[in-house]
Amino acid sequence: MKLKRCCAALLGAVLLLHVPALPAAAGTAIGYGQGTQTDAQNVPLGALDFDKAYQKYDAYATTPDRSRIVLTFDQGYENGYTASILDTLKEKHVTAIFFLTGDYAKREGELVERMIAEGHMLGNHGMTHASLPLLTEAAALEEIGSLHDYMIERYSYKMQYLRCPCGEYSEDTLRLAQSLGYRTVFWSGAHVDWIVDRQPDPAAALEKLTAQAHGGEILLLHSVSSTNAQILGDLIDRFREMGYTL
C-alpha cells in the first residue's frame, strides 16, 4: 500500500504544473514536481525554483554544470533489467547515480558490488522507502542513518547523496540531510517508466526524453523499466549528439 501511495505521489510530481517553490513550513510534506513550463534553455521552472529556494541545504534539482546531463536510477526492487543497464553504461563509458533502498542493498549484493566496481555512485533512498517528512526526527535519522551504516559495514561504501522517497520533502528534511553530510538530489527530467505492466512505447519514450533534454539535467529513471533498458544506449547517443556530456 505504501509503495502504491508513493508511486501515485510521484506520478503527480512528474505531471505537476509549475508552481513556484516556497520554503516548506516545519512538519509539512511537499511533493516535488519539476513542472512542464521551461525557460529559454528548456530547463523546467519548477526545478530552477527548487534550486533557488533550497540550495542553501545542499539540495538540488539540476546540476550547476550546464554542459552535463546526470543519469540517476531509483532502485526499489529488482526486475531483471539492471544488469543490462549496467552493460550499456559500461559500453558507453557513462557513470550514473543509483539510489538504493535498504531492501535492495540487502537482497542484490552482486549488482550493488558491480555498481561500485564499475565506478557508479550509490545514493540513499531510505532503509524502508518511508516518506521522510512524515516521520519524527528520530525516525528520519534512523531511516537515513541505518542504510548509511549498513552500506559501510557490508560494502565499505560511504553514501553522500540522498533522494527523498516518494519525492516528498520538507525544509526540516533537507536541513536534517545536510546535517548528516548529505546532498539531496531531486530531478529536472523524468517520465512515467515505473509501471512495469504498462511500459511506455520505446520510440515514443526516446523522443520524449530527447525533447525534454537540457543542460544541467538530472534525469530520473527506474531500473524496473524494460523500456529504459531497451532505449538507454540510443538515449546516451542522442544526448551526446546534442552536445551534452554524461
C-alpha positions as CSV (number, residue, x, y, z in Angstrom):
1,M,0.0,0.0,0.0
2,K,2.8,2.4,0.9
3,L,4.6,1.7,-2.5
4,K,1.3,2.4,-4.4
5,R,0.9,5.7,-2.5
6,C,4.4,6.7,-3.3
7,C,4.0,5.8,-6.9
8,A,0.8,7.9,-7.1
9,A,2.7,10.8,-5.5
10,L,5.5,10.5,-8.0
11,L,3.1,10.4,-10.9
12,G,1.6,13.7,-9.6
13,A,5.1,15.1,-9.2
14,V,6.1,14.2,-12.8
15,L,2.9,15.8,-14.2
16,L,2.6,18.7,-11.8
17,L,2.2,22.1,-13.5
18,H,4.8,24.7,-12.4
19,V,4.1,26.1,-9.0
20,P,6.7,28.4,-7.5
21,A,8.8,26.6,-4.8
22,L,8.3,28.2,-1.5
23,P,10.2,27.3,1.7
24,A,8.3,24.4,3.4
25,A,6.9,25.0,6.8
26,A,8.2,22.7,9.5
27,G,6.4,19.4,9.7
28,T,4.7,19.6,6.3
29,A,5.3,17.3,3.4
30,I,5.8,18.7,-0.1
31,G,5.6,16.6,-3.2
32,Y,8.3,17.7,-5.6
33,G,7.5,18.4,-9.2
34,Q,9.6,20.0,-11.9
35,G,6.6,21.1,-13.8
36,T,6.0,21.5,-17.5
37,Q,6.9,25.1,-18.1
38,T,10.5,25.8,-19.1
39,D,12.9,28.7,-19.6
40,A,14.6,29.6,-22.8
41,Q,17.2,26.8,-22.3
42,N,14.5,24.2,-21.8
43,V,15.1,23.9,-18.0
44,P,11.9,23.3,-16.0
45,L,11.0,26.4,-14.0
46,G,10.0,24.2,-11.0
47,A,13.5,22.8,-10.9
48,L,15.0,26.2,-11.0
49,D,12.8,27.5,-8.3
50,F,13.7,24.5,-6.1
51,D,17.4,25.1,-6.6
52,K,16.9,28.8,-5.7
53,A,14.9,28.0,-2.5
54,Y,16.9,25.1,-1.2
55,Q,20.5,25.1,-2.4
56,K,21.4,26.5,1.0
57,Y,20.7,23.0,2.3
58,D,22.8,21.3,-0.4
59,A,19.6,20.3,-2.2
60,Y,19.4,20.4,-6.0
61,A,17.1,19.6,-8.9
62,T,19.7,20.4,-11.5
63,T,23.4,20.2,-11.6
64,P,25.3,23.6,-11.9
65,D,27.3,22.2,-14.9
66,R,25.1,23.3,-17.8
67,S,27.1,21.2,-20.3
68,R,26.2,18.0,-18.5
69,I,23.3,15.6,-18.1
70,V,23.4,13.3,-15.0
71,L,21.7,9.9,-15.2
72,T,20.1,8.6,-12.0
73,F,18.3,5.4,-11.3
74,D,16.0,4.6,-8.4
75,Q,16.5,1.0,-7.2
76,G,13.4,0.0,-5.1
77,Y,13.4,-3.7,-6.2
78,E,15.0,-5.8,-9.0
79,N,13.0,-6.6,-12.1
80,G,15.8,-8.2,-14.2
81,Y,17.0,-5.2,-16.2
82,T,19.7,-3.7,-14.0
83,A,22.5,-5.9,-15.4
84,S,21.6,-4.8,-19.0
85,I,21.5,-1.2,-17.9
86,L,25.0,-1.6,-16.3
87,D,26.2,-3.3,-19.5
88,T,25.1,-0.3,-21.6
89,L,26.6,2.2,-19.2
90,K,29.9,0.3,-19.3
91,E,29.8,0.1,-23.1
92,K,29.1,3.8,-23.4
93,H,31.6,4.8,-20.7
94,V,29.0,6.6,-18.6
95,T,28.7,6.6,-14.8
96,A,25.3,7.1,-13.0
97,I,23.9,7.5,-9.5
98,F,21.9,4.6,-8.3
99,F,19.6,5.4,-5.3
100,L,19.2,2.2,-3.3
101,T,16.6,1.3,-0.7
102,G,17.6,-0.9,2.2
103,D,15.8,-3.9,0.8
104,Y,17.7,-3.6,-2.5
105,A,21.0,-3.2,-0.8
106,K,20.4,-6.3,1.3
107,R,19.0,-8.5,-1.5
108,E,21.0,-7.6,-4.5
109,G,24.6,-7.8,-3.3
110,E,26.1,-8.9,-6.6
111,L,24.6,-6.0,-8.5
112,V,25.5,-3.5,-5.8
113,E,29.1,-4.7,-5.8
114,R,29.2,-4.4,-9.6
115,M,27.9,-0.8,-9.4
116,I,30.7,0.1,-7.0
117,A,33.4,-1.8,-9.0
118,E,32.3,0.0,-12.3
119,G,32.6,3.4,-10.7
120,H,29.0,4.4,-10.2
121,M,27.8,6.4,-7.3
122,L,25.3,4.9,-4.8
123,G,22.7,7.1,-3.2
124,N,20.5,6.7,-0.1
125,H,16.8,6.2,-0.9
126,G,15.8,5.3,2.6
127,M,16.1,2.0,4.5
128,T,12.3,1.3,4.1
129,H,11.4,3.9,1.5
130,A,9.4,5.9,4.0
131,S,8.3,9.4,3.4
132,L,10.8,11.4,5.5
133,P,8.7,14.5,6.3
134,L,6.0,12.3,7.8
135,L,8.4,10.8,10.3
136,T,9.6,12.1,13.6
137,E,13.2,13.5,13.6
138,A,14.4,10.4,15.4
139,A,12.7,8.1,12.9
140,A,14.0,10.1,9.9
141,L,17.5,9.8,11.3
142,E,17.1,6.1,11.6
143,E,15.7,5.8,8.1
144,I,18.7,7.6,6.6
145,G,21.4,6.6,9.1
146,S,20.7,2.8,9.3
147,L,21.1,2.4,5.5
148,H,24.2,4.7,5.6
149,D,25.7,2.5,8.3
150,Y,24.7,-0.7,6.5
151,M,26.4,0.3,3.3
152,I,29.7,1.0,5.2
153,E,29.5,-2.3,7.1
154,R,28.7,-4.5,4.1
155,Y,30.2,-2.8,1.2
156,S,32.7,-0.4,2.7
157,Y,30.9,2.4,0.8
158,K,30.0,5.8,2.2
159,M,26.9,7.3,0.7
160,Q,26.9,11.1,0.0
161,Y,23.7,11.6,-1.9
162,L,20.0,11.3,-0.8
163,R,16.9,11.1,-2.8
164,C,13.8,11.6,-0.8
165,P,11.4,8.6,-1.1
166,C,8.2,9.3,-2.9
167,G,9.6,12.7,-3.9
168,E,8.3,14.1,-0.7
169,Y,10.3,16.6,1.4
170,S,10.1,19.4,3.9
171,E,12.6,22.1,4.9
172,D,13.3,20.2,8.1
173,T,14.1,17.0,5.9
174,L,16.6,18.9,3.8
175,R,18.2,20.5,6.8
176,L,18.5,17.1,8.5
177,A,20.1,15.5,5.5
178,Q,22.6,18.4,5.2
179,S,23.5,17.9,8.9
180,L,24.3,14.3,8.2
181,G,26.7,15.3,5.4
182,Y,24.3,14.5,2.5
183,R,23.4,16.4,-0.6
184,T,19.8,15.9,-1.5
185,V,19.2,15.2,-5.2
186,F,15.8,15.6,-6.9
187,W,15.5,15.8,-10.7
188,S,14.6,18.0,-13.6
189,G,13.7,15.3,-16.1
190,A,11.6,12.2,-15.8
191,H,8.9,10.1,-17.5
192,V,6.3,7.6,-16.3
193,D,8.6,4.5,-16.5
194,W,7.9,2.6,-13.3
195,I,4.6,0.9,-14.0
196,V,6.0,-2.5,-15.1
197,D,2.9,-3.8,-16.8
198,R,2.2,-0.5,-18.7
199,Q,5.6,0.4,-20.1
200,P,5.8,3.3,-22.5
201,D,6.5,2.7,-26.2
202,P,10.3,2.7,-26.6
203,A,10.3,5.0,-29.7
204,A,7.9,7.5,-28.0
205,A,9.9,7.4,-24.8
206,L,13.1,8.1,-26.6
207,E,11.6,11.1,-28.4
208,K,10.1,12.4,-25.2
209,L,13.3,12.2,-23.2
210,T,15.3,13.7,-26.1
211,A,12.8,16.6,-26.5
212,Q,13.0,17.5,-22.8
213,A,16.8,17.3,-22.6
214,H,18.5,20.4,-21.1
215,G,21.9,21.4,-19.8
216,G,22.3,20.6,-16.1
217,E,19.6,18.0,-16.3
218,I,19.3,15.4,-13.5
219,L,17.3,12.6,-15.2
220,L,15.2,10.3,-13.0
221,L,14.9,6.8,-14.4
222,H,13.8,3.5,-12.8
223,S,15.7,0.3,-13.4
224,V,12.5,-1.8,-13.3
225,S,11.6,-0.4,-16.7
226,S,12.1,-2.7,-19.8
227,T,11.7,0.5,-21.9
228,N,14.6,2.2,-20.2
229,A,16.8,-0.9,-20.6
230,Q,15.9,-1.0,-24.3
231,I,16.5,2.7,-25.2
232,L,19.3,3.6,-22.9
233,G,22.1,3.2,-25.4
234,D,20.3,5.3,-28.0
235,L,19.4,7.9,-25.5
236,I,23.0,8.3,-24.4
237,D,24.0,8.7,-28.1
238,R,21.3,11.3,-28.7
239,F,22.4,13.3,-25.7
240,R,26.0,13.3,-26.9
241,E,24.9,14.3,-30.4
242,M,23.2,17.3,-28.8
243,G,26.5,18.3,-27.3
244,Y,26.0,17.1,-23.7
245,T,28.5,15.2,-21.6
246,L,27.3,12.4,-19.3
